[in-house]
Amino acid sequence: MKERSGLVNINGNPMTLVGNEIKVGDSAPEFEVLDNDLNPFLFSSKQQKITIITSVSSLDTSVCDMETRRFNQEVSSLGDDVQVLAISMDLPFAQKRWCAAAGVKNVLTLSDHRNASFGMAYGVLIKEVRLLARAVFVVDKDNIVRYHELVAEVGNEPDYQAALKAVRELNQ
């Protein structure tokens, strides 16, 4: 599997990403993760919607919590043709508990803990800690990646406005 160094840091320490690099214009790769009820979720089974995919290290961290809550809030104003998937290495049980406690209902939380299928397919698996780097992908209805941000410091928030702008442009 491909490895890339120097693109992300955790607390200023450089990390190694494992997997394929995704670029704007690429077809969104297939992946299989688990939903909160332990059912397999294949990306190809997604509805014909614009999809925001957020990759977070753990919902139990403050920045991941803020990010997922923010996208949960924002998606309600983007219309029925937009969905948000938040993917982490958290166990499905923890994701389900977190969603209930946070009142998150507009974001589908998915677990990549079993096979790191998403992390490797999208090149966001951090080798040293087996967590996902913070990234945002916007995929159009034709399954093409139209926006991508890899956040250089895992503890920083993504550029919400840029991601939401990409969605709004697709949703006209």
C-alpha positions in Angstrom: 0.0 0.0 0.0 1.2 3.5 -0.8 2.6 5.7 2.0 3.0 9.5 2.0 4.8 11.5 4.7 4.8 15.1 5.7 1.2 15.9 4.9 -0.3 15.7 8.3 0.8 16.2 11.9 -0.5 15.3 15.3 0.6 17.9 17.9 3.3 19.0 15.4 4.7 15.5 14.9 4.8 14.4 11.3 2.7 11.3 10.5 2.6 8.8 7.6 -0.6 8.4 5.6 -1.4 5.0 4.1 -3.5 4.5 1.0 -4.3 6.1 -2.3 -4.2 9.9 -2.7 -7.5 11.3 -3.9 -7.7 14.4 -6.0 -10.5 16.6 -7.2 -11.9 15.1 -10.4 -11.2 11.5 -9.4 -14.0 8.9 -9.1 -14.9 8.4 -5.5 -13.5 5.0 -4.5 -15.7 2.3 -3.0 -15.3 1.4 0.6 -17.1 -0.7 3.2 -17.6 0.5 6.8 -20.0 -0.3 9.6 -23.1 1.7 10.6 -24.1 2.2 14.2 -26.0 -1.1 14.2 -23.0 -3.1 13.0 -24.4 -3.4 9.5 -22.0 -3.1 6.5 -22.3 0.1 4.6 -21.0 0.2 1.1 -20.4 3.7 -0.4 -21.9 2.5 -3.7 -25.2 2.0 -1.8 -25.5 5.7 -1.1 -28.5 7.5 -2.5 -28.1 9.7 -5.5 -27.1 12.7 -3.5 -24.3 15.1 -3.1 -22.2 13.6 -0.3 -20.0 15.4 2.2 -17.6 12.8 3.7 -15.8 14.0 6.8 -12.9 11.9 8.1 -12.3 12.4 11.8 -9.9 10.7 14.3 -12.5 10.2 17.1 -15.9 11.7 17.9 -14.8 11.8 21.6 -12.3 14.5 20.9 -13.3 18.2 21.1 -12.5 19.2 17.5 -14.1 16.1 16.0 -17.1 16.7 18.2 -17.3 20.4 17.1 -16.9 19.5 13.4 -19.5 16.8 13.3 -22.0 19.0 15.2 -21.3 21.8 12.8 -21.9 19.7 9.7 -25.0 18.3 11.4 -26.3 21.8 11.7 -25.3 23.0 8.3 -26.7 20.1 6.3 -30.2 20.9 7.4 -30.0 24.1 5.3 -28.5 22.5 2.2 -31.6 20.6 1.0 -32.7 17.0 0.6 -30.1 16.3 -2.1 -27.2 16.5 0.3 -26.0 14.0 2.9 -23.1 13.9 5.4 -21.1 10.8 6.3 -18.7 11.2 9.3 -16.2 8.3 9.3 -13.9 7.5 12.2 -12.2 4.5 13.8 -14.5 4.7 16.7 -16.5 1.6 17.5 -20.1 1.7 16.2 -21.3 1.5 19.8 -19.4 4.6 20.8 -20.6 6.4 17.7 -24.2 5.5 18.5 -23.8 6.7 22.1 -22.1 9.9 21.0 -24.9 10.7 18.4 -27.6 10.2 21.1 -25.8 12.4 23.6 -25.0 15.1 21.0 -28.4 15.1 19.4 -26.9 14.5 16.0 -29.5 13.2 13.6 -28.5 14.7 10.2 -25.1 13.0 9.9 -24.6 9.3 9.4 -21.7 8.2 11.5 -19.8 5.2 10.2 -17.0 3.1 11.7 -13.8 2.2 9.7 -12.4 0.3 12.7 -12.6 -3.2 11.2 -10.7 -3.0 7.9 -9.7 0.6 7.5 -11.3 0.3 4.1 -12.2 4.0 3.9 -8.9 5.1 5.3 -6.8 3.2 2.7 -9.2 4.0 -0.2 -9.0 7.7 0.5 -5.4 7.9 1.7 -6.3 9.2 5.2 -5.2 6.3 7.4 -2.4 7.4 9.8 0.1 4.6 10.0 1.6 5.4 13.4 -1.7 5.5 15.4 -4.2 3.7 13.1 -6.6 6.7 13.2 -8.0 8.7 10.3 -6.6 12.1 9.4 -9.0 15.0 9.4 -10.2 15.5 5.8 -13.3 16.6 4.0 -14.4 15.3 0.6 -17.4 16.5 -1.4 -18.7 13.9 -3.9 -21.3 14.8 -6.6 -24.3 12.8 -7.6 -22.2 11.2 -10.4 -19.7 10.0 -7.8 -16.9 12.4 -8.8 -14.8 14.1 -6.0 -15.5 17.9 -6.5 -13.7 19.1 -3.3 -11.0 17.8 -1.0 -9.3 19.2 2.0 -6.7 17.4 4.0 -6.2 19.3 7.3 -2.4 19.6 8.0 -2.7 19.5 11.8 -5.2 16.8 12.9 -6.2 19.0 15.9 -7.4 21.8 13.6 -10.9 22.3 12.2 -11.4 22.1 8.4 -12.4 25.0 6.2 -16.2 24.7 6.6 -17.0 27.6 4.3 -14.9 26.2 1.4 -16.6 22.8 1.7 -20.1 24.3 2.0 -19.4 26.6 -1.0 -18.5 23.5 -3.1 -21.7 21.8 -2.0 -23.8 24.9 -2.8 -22.3 25.2 -6.3 -23.2 21.6 -7.0 -26.7 22.0 -5.6 -27.8 24.9 -7.8 
